[in-house]
Amino acid sequence: MNNSTFQKFLVASNIALLALVTYILVNGFSRDDRSAHFTEIDAERVNIIGENGRPVLVLTNKKRIPGPSMNGKSYSPDIIDGRKYFTGLLFFNEAGDEVGGLIYSGIKKDSASYSQVVHLSFDQWKQNQVIGLDYNDNSKNHYAGLRVWDRPLNIPMSRQLDQLEAMVANKKDSHKVDSIRKLLIDAQNRGENGVERMFIGSKDDVAQIQLKDKKGVVKARLYIDNTTNTAKLEFYDEKGEVISSFPK
């Protein structure tokens, strides 16, 4: 085979290979009603995409967990402390907002201590979680139960996310970080981030129901006294002092 014939052979082979690859791409990944069947899949992250091309559900390991998102803007996971330790399932609406999820993490610190968190939450429109089912255990203290929050209707969570993003971006500037941290604390004190109003569950092996005021202060608690194995109802003042109880 001379050089000219060999070159023609290579050109023909490349054309045939290109045609084969094109056929596979068009027919193997065509958008039709057929669904693929897999017995088992290994993946670090799976995205379910909505009609607008944005994720509506993400199943991910901790390495690939996305940061929070609001109004179609995605933030880095670094702006939320501890987020990068979690694996799980995240939900998003069509507006591009994260609206809840099921996340979990378990870390063995040493032979005698560990940290385990499992959290299922549902978020308010343009805000943070308003319902949460939690198991939280740091090997010393633990609780499991239902938590309910009130969130402001006129203050979007994006305001807080933008400030957290600015804090991370300026982490080498201590004065700017302190300034942003003060803004976050002031907003929290004004109730702009919302407040937990109720807990139903068990804390350190004490079954209880807690009702809190608009500042997050426990005002009433129904619980089982483990010493007497009887139910007690207590009411508290602003300082957490018991002002009334039943039975006395």
TORDREN-540776 format. One record per residue (C-alpha): residue in three letters; y, z, x. Coordinates in steps of 0.001 Angstrom, whole numbers, plus 524288, in hexadecimal, padded with zeros to 5 digits. Each point is the difference from the previous one (the first is absolute). Layout:
BEGIN
ALAYZX ...
END
This chain:
BEGIN
MET800008000080000 ASN80CE67FBBD80631 ASN80CAE807D27FF28 SER8056C7F8067F4BE THR7F3BB801D77F7D8 PHE7FF8B80E7F80339 GLN80E2C801CF7FBE0 LYS7FD3D7F9217F318 PHE7F44D808F67FE1B LEU8086880C1C80240 VAL80A607FB407F671 ALA7F5AE7FD407F5A4 SER7F99F80D3E80254 ASN80D018072D7FEAB ILE8031C7F8CB7F373 ALA7F2A7803807FA6E LEU801A480E448040B LEU80D928009C7F9F8 ALA7FAC67FA377F368 LEU7F51280A297FFA3 VAL8097680B6A80228 THR809227FAAC7F582 TYR7F4B57FEE67F66E ILE7FBE880E0180299 LEU80DCF805387FE65 VAL802707F8877F367 ASN7F2E48026F7F99B GLY7FC2780D0E805DB PHE80CC6806C57FC92 SER8043D7F8587F408 ARG806D98074A7F505 ASP7F68C7FEA57F4B4 ASP7F89C808DA7F6E4 ARG7F47E801AA80911 SER7FE9680D3B806A1 ALA7F942802F380CB4 HIS7F526809F680072 PHE7FE748094480B79 THR7F5A180A55801A9 GLU8081F80777809EB ILE80D677FE2B8063A ASP805DA806E080BD1 ALA80EE37FFF27FFE4 GLU80B1A808558051E ARG808D77FC557F4A3 VAL7FEDE7F87C7F335 ASN80C007FB607F869 ILE7FF7A7FC527F19C ILE80B767F6D57FDC3 GLY807B97FE957F35A GLU8055F7F3897FA2A ASN80C9880169807CE GLY7F8828005E80CD9 ARG8025780E8780253 PRO7F52380A2580123 VAL7FCDB807547F386 LEU7F4E5807C180624 VAL7FCAE802DD80E2A LEU7F362805FD80515 THR8020B803D180E23 ASN7FC248087980B6B LYS80A0E808E180669 LYS802C97F66280AF4 ARG804AD7F58C7F67D ILE805E88085A7F530 PRO80D157FA427FBA2 GLY80C67807DD7FF55 PRO8069C803107F309 SER806917F4DB7F8CB MET80AFA7FF2D7F616 ASN807017F46E7F9D7 GLY7F7907F6B5807E3 LYS803F68064D80CEB SER7F50E805128089F TYR802B580BAC808C8 SER7F8BF8042280C27 PRO7F54F80A547FE42 ASP8070D807A280AB3 ILE80ACE8047A7F6BB ILE7F67F8089A7F849 ASP7FA3A80B3D807DA GLY7F13A7FF8E8004B ARG7FE797F33E7F879 LYS7F9067F95C80B4A TYR7F51180A097FF44 PHE7FBBF7FB667F27E THR7F6267F6147FB3A GLY7FF4E7FBB37F1F2 LEU804377F7D27F490 LEU80E5A7FD2A7FCED PHE805B57FA7F7F35C PHE80C0C7F7447FECC ASN807427FA6F7F453 GLU805257F22C7FE7E ALA80D7E80452804AC GLY7FA628033380D56 ASP8003780ED07FE5C GLU7F507808F98041A VAL7FC1F807337F398 GLY7F52D8092B8046D GLY7F2D18001B80662 LEU7F3E88071A80455 ILE800B28044280E35 TYR7F82C8094A8086C SER7FF0E8055580DBC GLY7F6EC809378072D ILE8022E8049E80DE7 LYS7F7E0809B0807D7 LYS8098080704808F9 ASP7F6638088280767 SER7F338807307FDC5 ALA80634809487F628 SER80B1D7F8757F99E TYR8021A7F3717F88C SER8093F7F95B7F685 GLN7FB7A7F9187F3A9 VAL808AD7F98A7F5C5 VAL7FC517F7DF7F41E HIS80B127FB7A7F730 LEU800C37F7B07F3A4 SER80DD47FD7D7FB33 PHE807C57F8587F5F3 ASP80E5B7FD0580262 GLN80BCB7FF817F71B TRP807847F3487FEB9 LYS8081D7FE3180C70 GLN7FC9980DE68041C ASN7F5798085280638 GLN7F39E805CF7FA34 VAL800A5807497F314 ILE7F175802E07FE75 GLY7F6E7803BB80B03 LEU7F1EB8048880156 ASP7FE57806E780CF8 TYR7F6468066F808F2 ASN806D0805A180BEF ASP7F91C8086D80A20 ASN804C9803B680D9E SER7F3F980895802AF LYS8082180C427FD44 ASN806617FD737F2EB HIS7FB977F6957F591 TYR803057FB9B7F248 ALA7FAF17F6307F629 GLY8065C7FC1E7F351 LEU809957F8577F7C6 ARG80E6E7FFA780383 VAL80B3C7FAB47F7BF TRP80DC67FCC4804AC ASP80CD97FCB07F965 ARG807917F518806C0 PRO80DFF7FB6E7FD80 LEU801577F3D57F7A9 ASN80CBE7FB3680613 ILE7FD1F8019D80E8B PRO7F6647F64C8060A MET7F6C68044C80AB5 SER804D77F49180834 ARG80BE08083A8037B GLN7F75D80A2480691 LEU7F7637F5818063E ASP80BF17F967805FC GLN8045980CEB805DF LEU7F277802C78057A GLU7FFC47F253805C3 ALA80D378024A80664 MET7FB3180CF080592 VAL7F4527F97280682 ALA808697F4BC804F8 ASN80962809B08065B LYS7F5FA809FB804B5 LYS805BB7FFBE80DBF ASP80D70803C67FAD2 SER7FEBE80E7D7FCBB HIS80D81800DF7F9DA LYS7FD507F4D37F69D VAL7F28C8055A7FCBB ASP805D280D597FCF6 SER80A567F9987F778 ILE7F5E97F8637F833 ARG7F72B80BEE7FEE7 LYS80B60807997FA16 LEU8020F7F5437F5F1 LEU7F19B800CB7FC55 ILE8005580ED77FED8 ASP80C697FF987F7C9 ALA7F9DF7F5E67F702 GLN7F3E68087A7FEA4 ASN8084580BEF7FCBB ARG807187F8247F57D GLY7F2EB7FC807FA0D GLU801317F18280308 ASN7F2017FF2D804F8 GLY7FA46807087F44B VAL7F89080CB27FF04 GLU7F243804A87FD05 ARG7FF75806187F269 MET7F1BB803657FDE2 PHE7F356802C98072E ILE7F2B5801977F99B GLY7F498802F5808D7 SER7FB3C8096A80A4C LYS807568051880BE3 ASP7F84B8079280A15 ASP7F55F802757F5DC VAL8095D804EC7F596 ALA7FF677F7D87F37D GLN80DC67FEDC7FA76 ILE80A8B7F8DD7F86E GLN80DD1800228057D LEU80C327FC1D7F873 LYS80C6A7FDC7807EF ASP80E5E7FEAD7FC95 LYS808D27F49480381 LYS801B68058A80DA7 GLY7F1608008980259 VAL7FF6480ED77FF01 VAL7F3BF805817F98F LYS80414806D77F366 ALA7F2E7802057F969 ARG7F212800E080501 LEU7F330801807F8CD TYR7F4E7803358093F ILE7F307806D5801B5 ASP800E680C9F807BB ASN7F4557FF518091C THR7FFBE80EC7801E2 THR7FE66803337F188 ASN7FAF17F2957FBCB THR809BA8001F7F4C2 ALA80AD27F6BA7FBB8 LYS80E37803BF80282 LEU80CE37F9FD7FBB8 GLU80C18802C380834 PHE80E507FC2B7FEF4 TYR8092B7FFBA80BB8 ASP80E758003B80321 GLU8075D7F73C8098B LYS7FB4A8083080B8A GLY7F1B07FF477FC28 GLU7FF8280E0B7FB3D VAL7F772802F07F42A ILE80892803597F452 SER7F541800747F5CF SER7F1477FF1E7FF8B PHE7F4D0800337F65C PRO7F7C68080D8001E LYS8082D809FB8074D 
END
